[in-house]
Amino acid sequence: MPLHQYKRFLYSNLYSRRAALRSLASGFGYLAFAGLAQAQAARDTSSTTDGLAPKPTHFPARAKRVIFLCMNGGPSHVDLFDYKPKLQDRSGQQTADSVLKGNAGLMASPFQFAQHGESGQWFSELMPHLSQLADDLCFIKSMNTDLPNHAQAFLQMHTGSFQFTRPSLGAWSLYGLGTENENLPGFVTLNPPSDNGGAQNYGSGFLPAICQATKIGTNQIPGFYAALLGVDSEPGPPLRNIQNPVLTNAKQRRQLDLIRDLNQHKLQRDEYHPEIEGAIESFELAFRMQDEIPQLMDLSSESQATQDMYGIGSGLPTDLFGRQCLLARKMTEAGVRFVEITAPAKWDHHFLLESALRESCSQTDQPMAALLNDLKQRGLLDDTLVIWAGEFGRTPYAQSGTGRDHNNKGYTIWMAGGGVRGGLSYGQTDELGYQAVENPVHIHDWHATILHLLGFDHTKLTFNYAGRDFRLTDVYGQVVNDIFA
């Protein structure tokens, strides 16, 4: 037999196309088996049915839980906390930046500023209740983010990325910490907005589906229309569909067992299907929630003095946000790891800033102060991190004469409790409040710092997806150690 025919015979018998495919298929099977074995091992280390038992942190945590007060729209730092005398003196003048924005002139803040507390923190007249807690607040006045557009900045504030679907800050926190109460969601968002990235801001991305937020209420639909559509326009009793009006708990249990068995059969057949795993865990959590969530959502159990402190009452501008803040306290006290509240009014004040900003503050100032005081009285503030932040700030120059434009180059956020230094003002913007010039803190740095307070090295809290170890801070982020108590 000629040599070339012998080679053809040898390869066709030893390395046939069928044999090659069979070998490759086995290889894929081993990969799938390795993934399933790893997932099963993770489940075996958990004592709860949802795989979110409390987990050890990388080092002792300063905070055990987070309440995020989200100011959607971009609050004006130069009218709230970042007092700039030069801006008052130069009102009406133009700068190189304002010329690029249609020859706009600088706009002095229409509000009076004063120092408060032993720390001498600056507050405008719009925050009379919060200013009484000046020595509990840690301001970061040198925040900056990548883009001055709402959708991108809001998404980056929540997920660290504005380009790709990534897990949210709340999902990463729950993934790392696990839950303290298996009968409640570990991550709750109250009245989340549907714009600026929508569900991505509270989603789990490639993390287990059980890490995504449970949404309660919406601030996008007025109450009348919400009732017609069958959705919650605001948080509070009754939480829709939490009770089954037809089946008893015992019959629901049998029904869920059947659904779980069917789902698990499909999961075994498909070998890997995270959506089905998430559905199984969600059904089980929803069943357990029936016993605890109605009482938790019922604010009538709170004393009248407590409700008054939060500004809850008929016709009060603080009513909606006050109930959200009180619910956040109740949820964290019950073991929810991460609660996010979106302020009812959007802080996007391009026009009529003087009246619009005053209205936004009148809705939120008293409830925020009440939340901090309530947590302090109950001994919860020390290990609860409270965050106040928007996606960016506003410009020192005017827009249309009565408002301010977006400013991503320098703005202010504050945090309290959870291991941060109260009475501290960290970083600075320039003399007009336009750009961070001292100790700038990027969104990635902020995320790294929050995770550190929760007990995690942000470079080690990772999840392997598509062959790469992902993290909240991508490949960036420096912890701001100077703000720790």
N, C-alpha and C positions, 0 to 999 in steps of 0.2 A: 504494500500500500504506500502510495507516495506520501511524503511528509506532510504536505498541506492537507491531504484528505484525513490523515491520522489526527492532526490537530483539530480539524472540524469535528471528527467523531468524538474526540476526547471532551471538548468543550460542550458539545451538544448533550452528552450523557452526564457529565459531572456538574456542569453549570448551565443547565437548561433554563429557559425563560420561566418555566413553571417553578423550578426549584428556587430560582432567584426570588420570585415573588413570594413563595412560601417562606423563605428565610426573612425577607423584609417584613412580612406580616407578623412573624414571630417577634421580630425586633420591636415593632410598634406595640405589640401585646405586652412585652416586658416593660416598655415605657409606661403604658396605661396602668399596669399592675403596680409599678413603683409609685405612681401618683396616687392610686387608690390606697396603697399600703400606708403612705405618708399621711393621707387624710384620715384614715382609720386610726392611726396612731395618735393623731391630734385629738380625735374624738375620745379615744380611750383615756386620755389624761384629764378629761372633763367629767364632772359629776352631774352636770345638768344635761337635760335632753337637747338643748340648743347649742351645746359646745361652747358656751360663753361663761364658764365658771370663772371666778376671780383668778387672775393670773399674776405671777410674780413680776415685778418691774426690774429694770436693770440696776437700779439703786433706790434707796428710800425716797418715796414720793413726798413732795410738799403738799400736793393737791390730790384729792381722791375723785373729784368730780368738777364739772365745768358748767357754768351758766353763761351763755353768750348772748348779750344784748345787741342785736344787729340793727344798725341804723341805715337802712337801705336808702341809697341816693347820694350819700356823701355830705356829712355835716360840715358846716363852715367853722373850722378850727379858730380862725382869726376873729370870730364873733362869739366864741364860747370859752376857750381855755388858753389860747395862745395870744396873750396881750402884746400888741405892737404899737408903742407910742409913736414911732416914726411913721407908721401908716396913718395915724391921726394927723400928724403934722403935714404930711405930703398929699393929703386928699385932693384929688383933681389933677395931680401931675401925671405925666406919662412916663413909662419905662420902656426899655427895649422889648420886653415881653408883651406889654399892653399894646404897643404900637402894632405888633403883629396880629393882634386881636381887634382890628378895626379902630385903632387909635383910641382905645378905651383908657379912661383915667383911673387912677387909684381911688378906692372908695373907703373912707374911714368907717369903722364900725359904728353903727348907730346906738350901740348899747354901752352902758357904763360898766367898767371893770373894777374889781376890788380884790385885795388879798385876804385869804381866810386861813384859819387854823394856825397852830404854832409853826407849821411849815411855810406859811405865807404863799400858798398856792393861789394862782390867779383864776378867777371865775368872772364871767359876765353876769349881769343882773338876771339873765334868763334861767339860771340854775340856783335859785335860793335854797332849795332843800338839799341838793347834792353838795353845795358848798359847805354845809355844816359838817360834812364828813371829809373835809379836805385832807386830814391827816391819815385817812384810811386809803386814799387813792394814790396809785402809782401811774403818773402820766409818762407816755412816750411821745415826745413832741417832734420827733424826727423820722416818722414813718414815711416810707415811699414804696411805690409799686410801679409796674412796668408801663401800663397804658392808662390814659385818662378817659376811657370809654366804660360805661356802666357794665355792659355784659361781660367784657373781658376782666375788668378789675374785680367785679363781684365774684366771678367764678374763681379767679386766682386767690382771692381772700379765703375762699372756702376749700379749695382743692390744691392750691399751689401751682396750678397750670390753667392757662386760658386757651390752650390749643387742643388738648386731648381730654377725653373722659377719664377722670382719675377719682379715687376715693376721696371723700370729704374729710375734713378735720375731725368731725364727730365720729365718722366711721373708723378712722385710724385710732381714735381714743378708745372706742369700744373694743376694737380688735385687740389692742394692746392690754387693756385693763380687764376685760371681761365684765360681767354684770354682777351687781350686788343683790338683785332681786329677780329671780327667774320668772316671776309672775307679771313683770312689767317690761316694756321695751327698755333697752339700755341707752337708746338715743331717740330723743323726741324733738320735733320742731313744731312750734306753735305759730299758727298763722303765717306760713311761709309764702313769699311771693312766687308767682308762676313765671315771671319774666327773668331776664338776666341769667340764663342758664337753667332755670327751673329746677327739676328734680335732681340734676347733676350736683347742685350745691349741697344736697343732703344724701346723695347716693353712696353706695358701697363700691362702685366701679368693679374692679376685679377681686376685691375682698369678698368673703362669704356674704351672701345676700342678707343674712340675719343682722349684719352690721349697719345696714342702711337705716335712715331715720323713719320713725312712725310719725306721719303727718297728722296733726290735729288742727282743724280749722283752716280758714284761708282769709287773707286780708284783701283779696281781689274782688270778692263778690258781695254786694250789699245783702243785708239780712233777708229782705223780702224775696229776692231772686234766688238766694241760697236755699230757702225753704222750698221753692218751686222745683229746684234742681235736686233736692235731697242731699245737700252737702252742708257741712258746718261752716257758718260764716264767722264764728268766733269760738274760742275754747271755753268749755264749761258744760255743765249737765243740760240735757242728756247727751252723751257721746253716741252718735248714731250707730246703729247696728251692733252695739256691744252685747246686747242680749238677744237671744233667739226667742221670738214670740210664739213659736210652734212646738219646738222640741225641748224636753227636759234635759238637764245636764247629762243624765245617764244615757239617753238616746243620742245626744250629740256626741258623747264619747264613743259609742258604737259606730256612729257614722264616720267620725274622724278616723277611727281605727281602720275601717274599710278603705277610706280614701288613702290613708297612709300606706296600707298594704299594697294597694294598686300602684301608688307612686313608687314605692320601694321595689316592686316587681319591675316596673319600667326602668328604674335606676339600675337595677342589677342587669337588665337586658342591655341597656345603653352603656353601662359601665361608668360613664362620667357625664353628669348632667347637673350643673350647679343650679339651674333654674328650678329643677324638681326638688333638690335638697333645700333650697330656699323656701319653696312652697310648703314642704313638710314642716319645717321649723316655724313658718309663719302661722300655719293652721294651729299648731300646738300652742304657740304663744298666745294667739287670739283666744283660744279656749281657756287658758289659765287666767287671762286678763279679766274675764267676766267676774271673777270673785273680788278683785281688788280695785280695778279702774273706776267703777261707778262711785265708790266712796271717796277715792282720791280726787276725782273731778268735781265733787260736790263742795262748793265753797260755803254753803250754809252752815257747815260744821265749825267754821271759823268764827271767833267772837266778833261782835260789832266793832269793838275797838280796833281789832286787827284789820277789818275791812275798811274802816275809816282811815287807818294809817296808810293803806295802799291807795286811797282815793276811790274806792269802789262805792258807787251810789248812783241813783237814777239821775241822768242828765249831766253828770260830771264829765269833763273832758278827759279825766284820768281813768275813767271806768274800764275801758277795754284793756289798756296796757296794764292797769293795776291788777286786773284778774289774771292776765298772763304772768305777771311777776309773782303773784301769790301762788299760782299753779306751779311755777318753776320751783319755788321754795318747797312746796309739798312733794313734788316729784323727786327732787334731790334728797330730801329727807327720807323718802321711801326707797331710795337706792338706785334711781336713774342716774347714769353716769354723765350724760351730756344732754343739756336742754338748751335749745336755741329759741330765742324770741325775736320776732321781727316787729319793729315799731309800726303802729298802724298808719302813721303819716309818712310819706316819702320825703326824704331830706334833700330833694333835688331843686334847690332854690335859685333858678336862673332869673326869676322875676320877683318883685315885691318881697325881697328877703326880710325886710323889717317885720312885716306882719306874719309872713309864712313861717319864719324861723321861731318867732314868738309862740305861734300856735303849736308847732312840733314840740317845743320844750315844755309847754304847759301840759301836754299829754303824757310826758315821760318823766319829768324831773321828780315829782313826788313819789311815784311808784318805784323808781330806781333807788331813791334814798330809803324808802320803806323796806325794800328787799335787803339792802345791806344791813340796816338796823335789825331786821328780823333774824337774819342769819347770825349776826353777832350775839343777839340775845339767846339764841338756841345753841350757841357754841359750834356753829357750822361754818362760819366764815374762815376760820383758820385753815381748814382743809377743803374749802370750796373756792375755786378760781372764778371770779366774776369778771367778764370782759365786756367793754363797751367799744364798738368800732363800726365804722362805715368803710366802704370800699376805697375812698380817697377823701380829700378835703376840697376846699374852694380857693379860688384865686383872690389875691388882694385887690385886683382891679375890678372895675364894675363891668357888668354885662347888661346892655340895654338900660343902663343908668340906675337900675333898682335891684339887681341881683348879682350873683357871682358865678363864674364858669367852673368847670372841673379842674382839679389840681392834684396830680399824682406825685409831684416831686417833693412835697413836704406837707404833712398833716399830723393830727393828734389822735391818739387812742388812749384809753385808760384801763387799768386792771386793778382789782382789789382782792384781798384774801389770798388763799392758796399759796403762800410763801413769797409774795412780792412785798417790797418795801413801801409801806404807806407814807404819804407826805413827800414823795420823791418826784422830781421833774427831770426826766432823762432826755438828753439830746435837745437840739435847737434848730429852728429854721432861721433864715436870714432876717434882717431887721424889718422886712415887710411881710414875712410869713409865707414866702413863695417856695423856697427850696430848702431841704435839709442840709445844714452846713456843719453840724456838730454831732458826732456819734450817730450817723444815719442807720436806720433799722429798716431793712427790706422785709417784704412779706415772708420770704424764706427764713430770715432770722427770727421773725416773730413766731412762726410755726415751730422752729427748733426750740425756742424758749418755752413755749407752751408745753411741748412734749417733755422737755426737761423737768418742768414743774410737776408733771404727772409721773415722773420717775423713769423716763426713757431717754436713751441716747438716740437722737433722731437718725443717726447713720446706721443704727443696728435694728431699728424697728422697720423691718422690710417684709415684702411678700414677693415670692417668685412667680412671675407671670411672663409668658412668652419667652422663656429662657433668660430672663433678666430679673435681678432683685430690685424691685421698686420701693421707693419710700416717699413720704409726704413732701420732703424738701428736695426731691430729685437728686442733684449732685451739689447742692448749694447749702447755705444756712450756717450762721454762727450764733451760738447761744449768747444772749445778753446777760451775763452773770451779774453785772452791776446793779440790776434791779431786784435781786433776791434779798429777802429779809435776812 
